[in-house]
Amino acid sequence: MNNLVVDTVVFPNGSKSPRLRQNENGPCFVIALINAVLLQSSDSNTLSSLDDNEINKTIKHFHNDILNKSLAVPPGKVSMDHIYSFLIECLMSIDDNELPYDTLIETLPLLNDGLLINPSFNNILVNDFNIYTNTIKSILSIFNLNVYHGFLMPHHLLSNLSTNNINPTFDHCQDYLVSHIDNENNVDTLSNEINLFLNTNKTELTDIGYQSLINNQLLPNETIFLFFRNDHYNTCLKHDGQIYLLVTDIGYASQSDIVWTQLSILDDGDYYNSSFRQSIIKPLEKIKDPIKEQQETSDMLLAKQIQLQEEHHLNRSLQKQNHRKQPDPKPKEIKQGKQLNQPKQITKSNIRTKSKNKSRNQSDSKNCVIV
């Protein structure tokens, strides 16, 4: 895992929050978690009001360290090792015999490959993180954070699941489908209803789920939380009755006016700045990865230099052919004639070698995508 790019978000009240950018698939849960922690402690009043216990001292030090990196020119980068060291230090500063320290420390590096969940179709709060449930809950509790989702079923379908003694979770519904759809003679109405629900809600945010997020009393305004959707985790803020997702995609790094995107069922919400005013952005096709753009520029320059070199060799070949066809000049004509201007020699030192660009790993083994 390469180092993470970090920049600064400046809010209207003058407070600053560093923001980690995501540049490859996989560790989106860790990035969303750390960005949530940084946002929580971004307000100077909030930071100064934290108690001087060990955990808050650790958070203050980490926040100031990442903020200094984000304000540097050019901005610094943050390694995943540094992030995991911070999380381990936070865990070790808590005097709780029930915390599985050994398991927590062993689990953290595994999160680079993603974190799967088993969402309930009747509850926006995520409680099931598969084999990492106890570990993830312990980490979240340290920072008073929760993970939510909006993939809820309509009441009539939940009632049908209850009638058939089916737990209303994603995994249980999938198991039910596999046991019925694979057997053409055992297809029932419920399996068709479940399959229809999944196929017609591929954005994993339903109307009832969206309304539950907006109206839930457990999510008052200015609440910071993590949001899971389509195998990806986002840092979120509820503001003025709306849900905003922190934009962390490295592709928007050059767009300083883009800070938030509004949660939308259609997955095409508008972009907003730190004042929650709609941003005027460039068309997406013009927003490039800086590394990829640099590579394209290098490739273009190399192509031009190769073309010039080929033209030079062609000119030399033509000159030699013409020289063979011309009769030998008289010695007097050579002395009196003007010397031909020879093309400038192109050497290896003139040619800019092509740099190799490490492409993003889009392996299916990663359990999140950049959005």
N, C-alpha and C positions, 0 to 999 in steps of 0.2 A: 504494500500500500504506500503510495507516494505521499509526500507532504501535502497538506491542505492549504489552499489559498485562503487568506483572511482579509476582509476589508472592514470598513467602518460605516455604521448607520448612525446618522445624526438626527435626533428628534427635535421637534419644535421648541421644547423646553431647554434645549442645549445639552441634554444628556447624550452620551455616546455609547453605542454597543458594538462590540466586534461581532462579525458574522463569518462563520466558516462556510466556505463554498464546497459543493460536492462536484468532484471531477471524474468519478467513476462509480459504477454500480456496486452495491454491496453494503457499505457501512452506513446506510442512511439513518438507522435507528440511533447510532452513536452521535452522528452529526446533528440530528434533530434534538437529541437529549442535551448536548452541550450548548447548542444555540438557545434552547429554552432556559438553561441555567444562566447563560450570559445575559439574556433579555431580562430575567428576573432581577439581576443585580446591576442592571445598566443605569438605573436612576441613582444619581449621587446621594440623594437623601436616603434611598433604600439601602445602598451599600454602607453608608455611614451608620445607619441605625441597626445594622446587624450586631447581634451579641458577639462578644469577644471570646466565644467558645472555639474549640479547635476546628470544627467543621466550617464555621463562618470565616475564620481566619484563612482557612485553605481556599474557600471560594473567593474571598477578596483578593488574595495573592494571585490566584489563577486568572481572575477577571482582569486585573491590572496588567498582568504579563501579556495576555492575549491582546488587550487594547493597545499596549505599546507596540506590539508587532503590527497591528492593523494600521496604526498611525505613522509608521516608519515610511520613508521614501527611498526606494520602492517598498511596498508593504512586505513584511516578513511572511513566513509560512509556519504552519503548526504541524508537527508530526503526530501520528496516531499514538506513538509511544508516550509522548508528552500527555496526551489526553488520557490514556489508560493509567498513567502514573497519578494524574489528578484524581481520577475516580477511585483508585486503590487507596490513596491518601485519605479521601473522604470516608471511605468505608472503615479504615483503620482508626479514624478519629472518633468513631461512635462506640460507646461502651454498651454493647448489646450482645449478650451471650447467645442469643437466638439467631444472630446473623451468621449464615454459612460462609465465613470468610474464605476458606480454601476453595469452595465451589465458585464463589464470586470471582476470585482472582483468576481461576482457570477458565471461566466462561468469557470474560471480557474480550480476549483476542479472537475468540470464535465468532464474535459479532461482526467481524469484517466481512463475513460471507452472508450476512443478513440475519433477520429474525422473523420467523414465521409465527403467526398467531392463529387462534381458532375463535373467530368472532361469534358472538351470540346474535341471533336474528331478532331478539326481543330486548336487547340492552345495548346502549351506545358505549358503555364503559367496557373496555377490554380487560378481562381477568384471566384469560387462558393464553399463555405463551409457550404452550407445549412443554417440552422437557426443561425449559428455562424459566418456568412460571415463578418459582420461589425466588430465583436469583434476580429476575427483572423487577419483581415487585419490591424487593429489598432496595434495589438501586433507585427506583422511582420514589420510594418513600423518603429517602434521604433528602431529596430536593422538593418534596411535596408536589409531585407531578403525577398526572394520569395520562393514559392513552385512550382515545375515543375513536369511534368509527361511526359511519352513517348508513350501514348496509342492513336496514331493518325490513322485516317482512310485514305485509298487511295483516290485520288482525284475523281475518278469516282463514288465512293460510297457517298462521300460528295455532289457531284453534284446531285445524285438521291435523297438524303435527301432534298436538296434545292428545287428541282422540286416538291416534295410532301409537301413542307412547314413544314418540320420537323426540329426542332432545333437540331443541331448536338452535343448533350450532352448525357452522359450516361443515365441519368434519362429519358429524352424524348424518347430515342431509346428503353429503357426497356418498357416504357408505350405503345409505338407503337407495340412492340412484343406481349405484354399481350393482347392487343385488337384484334390482328389478329391471333396469333397462337392458342389461346384458342378456336377460332371459326374455325373449319376445313373447313367451307364453305367460309371463308373470308381470306384465306391465299393468299398473293400476292408475287410477285417476290421480292419486296423490303424487306419484313419481312424475307424471306429466305436469302437474302444477308446479312442483319444485323446479323441474327442468325449464319450464317456461319463465319462472321468476328469475332464475340465474341468467338465462339468455337475453331477457329483456332489460336487465339491470347490470350490464357489463361495466358500467362506470362505478359500481359498488357504492352508490349513494342514491337512496330512494327518497321520494317526497316525504314519507313519514320519518325517515332517518334525518333528513335535513331539518325538518320542523322540530324534531326532538333536540337536535343540537342548538337550535336558535332559542327554543323556549325552556330548556332544561334549567331548573333553578340551581343545579350543581355547577352550572357554568355562567356565573354572573359576568358582567362587563369587566374587561381588563384582565380576565383569566388567561394565563398562558398554559398551554397543554400540547400534547403530541397527538397527531391525527394519522390514522392508518387508512390507506385507500389504494387499491390496485398494486399491492406488494410494495408500497412505498410509505415512508414515515415523513411527516412534515412538522415543523414547529408552527404552532397556531396561536392566535390571539383573538379573543372575542372583544369587539369594539363597537359601540353604538348598536348593539343587537345584531351584528353581522360577524361572520367568521372569516378571518384573514389568515392566509398561509404565507410564511416567510419565504421569499424567493431566494434559493441557494444555488441554482444551476449555474455552473461555471460559464455557460454560454451567455449569461446576462451580466458578466462581470464588468463590462464596459458601460453598462447602462446604470449610472448612479441614481437615477430617478426612479428606478424600479426596486421597491422594497417588499411590497405585499401583492398578492393576488387574491381576489375574493373567491371564497368557496362557491362553486356552482355545480348544479346537478349535471349540466351539459359539459362540464370539464373544460370550459373556455371562458373563465372569468376574466374581468378586466384587471389591469395592473395599476397599482397605487404607490405613491411616494410615502415618505415617513410621516407626512401630515394627513395621510389617507385621502389625498386628492388624486384623481385619475391621472395617470402618467401618459405623456405623449412619447411613444416609443417608435423605434425603427421597425420596418417589416422584419419578421422573423428570419427571412432568407438572407438578410444583410447582417445579422448578428452571428459572428463567427467565434469559434474557439481561438483565442490569441495564439496558442501553440500551433494550431492547424493553419491559421492565417500566415504565421511566420514561415512555416514549411512551404506553403504555396508560393510565397514570395521568393524563397530560396530556389525552389524548383523552376520558377519562371526565369530568374536570372541565369541559372545554369543552362536552361534551354536556349536562351539568347546567346550565351557565350559559345555553346556548342555549334549553334547555327553560324555564328561569325567565323568560327574555326573552320567549319566545312566550306564556307564561301571562300575563305583564304586559300585552302588547299585547292579548290576548284580553279581559282584565279591563277595559282602557281602552275597548275597542270596546263591550262590554256596558254599561258605564257611560254611554257616549254614547247608546246606543240607549234606555236607560231614561230618560235626561234628556230626550230628545225626546218621550217618551210622557207625562211629567209636566207638568201645567199650571204656568204661571209662578207662583212663590210670591209672596205679598204682601211688600212691603218690610219690614214689621214682623217677619214670620216669618223673614226672612233675618237680621235683626239679632239676634233672640232664639235662632235655631237654632244648633246646634253644627256646626262645620266638619268635613266628612268627612275621614277620614285617607286621604291619597293614597298609592298604592304608591310605594316608593322607585324613583327613576329609575335605570335601568341604562344606563350610558354605555359607550363603546368602551374607556375605561380600566379598566372593571371586568371586561372579558372577556379571559381569558387566551388568547392566540393559539396556535394549534396549531403545534408545532415539527415540522420535517421530520426523519425518521429515515432515514439512509442504510442500506438493507438490504444484507445480505451478498450478495456476488456468487457465484451458484451456477452460473456458466457452465461448460459442458462442456469449455471449453478448459483449465480447470485440471486438473492431473494428480494431485490428491490430494483426499481428503475428510476432514472432521473427524470423529473418532470419540471 
